[in-house]
Amino acid sequence: MLPTGCITTAEALAPYLNLSDKETQSLRRIISVYPLAITPYYLSLVDPSDPEDPIRKMCVPSLDESLYEGQSDTSGEADNTILEGLQHKYRQTALILSTEKCAMYCRHCFRKRLVGKSTEETKGSLDAMADYVALHDEITNVLISGGDAFLNSDSMIEAYLERFSKIGHLDFIRIGTRTPVVWPERITKNLLEILAEYAKIKPIYIITQFNHPRELSEQALGAIRALQASGLVIRNQTVLLKGVNDDPEVLGELLRRLAACAVLPYYVFQCRPVLGVKAQFQVPFSRALPIVNKARSLQNGQGKSFRYCMSHPRGKIELLDVIEGKLIARFHQAKSAEDDNRLFSASISSSQAWLDENLS
């Protein structure tokens, strides 16, 4: 029988996965550094008999997290913070970190430094953030994220939408959430009514993150259909993860099924070398590009629309190919104008999975 509430301790998780006392103690140590949260719904997707289950890898702590390899902030978010809770890295986009909370703490999270912890990086003054956006007419969209934006209360979500929908130079509002994936029960009638009301004023895009075909359950698809019926556009970002979707058939099936339910693939992201993530989930470029390109070849025209990118301190870099030991790439979005659309190559090793900041 599944639990009735979110699992947040090793002791609570142990009976559902038949963990030994030693395994439970190891998890307790990891959780003391990187918090645990798994919804009952998402736990129901895990095969408890398979230690290598891809769904399990995304929600259950691994000993690899304790290796502490990597960096806390791999994309230069601190350098782009303008106000508490607001980042402005790309000219046209303001990023709002509306909360440090998530329904589930994904083990591959690139914001492990703040998710589930009290932090000054999130929850800035809505008035101050809205005033900043209103004064910068080069900003054409805001992305309300976190944590998970749908972990805010309905009234707080409505407050964000009310303020930003009034700003004339915003073309649309984006909301980043994984709740359709990990907690579809969050998509309630009241929330849908709020979203539908403001979608009539300003287009609202919901940005989800499905990483494996098994996450596309009937419950998850029901939440997606309800959002679509309320007038929202759903786009998906997938992270390429070792042991989860680093197989062209698995990734290809995910992308095809997303497109089939009108959730067009938006990005496939290179996993970032984050502390507690790098050792477990990163896939080297030399192996990743053939996987992604093969998965792309399995799609029809709509499913091919995604870009394979890495979120680098200097911008979003589209990864194109590896030829004779060189990574071929292009700036898809750049922090500085000098990098706009710039095509470049970089010599890489067979095990390399990230680029440093010195890009020629």
Steps between C-alpha positions, in 0.01 A plus 500: 500500500632844407546777757237771537749785512832608351797284605780711646709258711704187433304315768169578328635392159665174615193271515384593149836408343596221741813686609741342746606680818835576338335647189266705718791642698682593177191677370464688828850645457431615145162647593666709771677687216251468214140478628260223397141543383303244297127524440291183547395526135858505369603220734224289340692521170814344652571129456617407854659178375739678262790697655577641153143614432521835313209650695669403825823670389319832465344498848699275736842617627806314374838454664645680195356823642742475791801528266439878495657550158404807300393857569209658684413753225597380153321764292606820672161566659650706781659737246162553331303579814367856482263490797427238761305238306557653153766413242554680168753307292343519154381834367143389429440285810462562872523191721301504824603256776165502675564229760763256623239223532423208270245221527789256447872562533641356177843350556629660177387851596738774382389726788591256777666789679161655576211260438346388826709744701442850632679737266528866405507410128123446488176673594591859429250786521239459228455876481874561454531226237194618306626860513839388359333314212268793429798735473689274255305481176764275344356223720232326295427206731536391860564145620351437844699210642657389828512235639166430342270793427188288568617446859387855563147543629222564251471855630873560451490360146207729427693797641793430263266466202304810592813717517682368195195474273464879524846569357438587136843414357484141626396270216427206730559353847675167557455284810755229580351201680554127536175447688324331201788248510541442873178626662217520244246543781628859532320594178174581676176657377578825684852525355368427150240775533767752601726400211213507250400850609845648445567299183226712342708811573852378423615164353625265772750227421546212746854359484511141625780246539418144399820294484377143447206344314369337819439847644229546234239319709125544468503726808776720354331515160172588671669800661647601165163475325335709772761774458460493123120518531547814712674675210863444597784391269719218639864466399750249638866511596676167548835449672728231357575279800731199529304191595166670430466598134850463351370255243376619161199269506391618846561867424340462158187342648472781754527771234251327271242450776536861613433629150204261470329669796577853368786560744769596252861428601671832569851414617701192584752629751847378579507411869697759693809414710328589825620388842327174581388455136807490276630157602163331469325649197733670250547342155818588304451701180654224288228257609218750551491650150452167318221416747320831450547504122373142466198584719435802276508282190216291645266803509268655248537868415326625814708281729823623340441859612700475825858619544770316693660766720711567804429791735846652525600818688540669159165384365299211366731310269348271239704180468515388137755223451837352596742473207856370538516585869344844463161608629311710244262745667313828459373760743122464498465780758788713618557714804721737298422634152843394376397134534161529325454202262876437505609164362814352658687178563678375810744215543361250752605176661294183468379535860427876494143607575527879550687803366693755701443873452798555267322440170691617192 
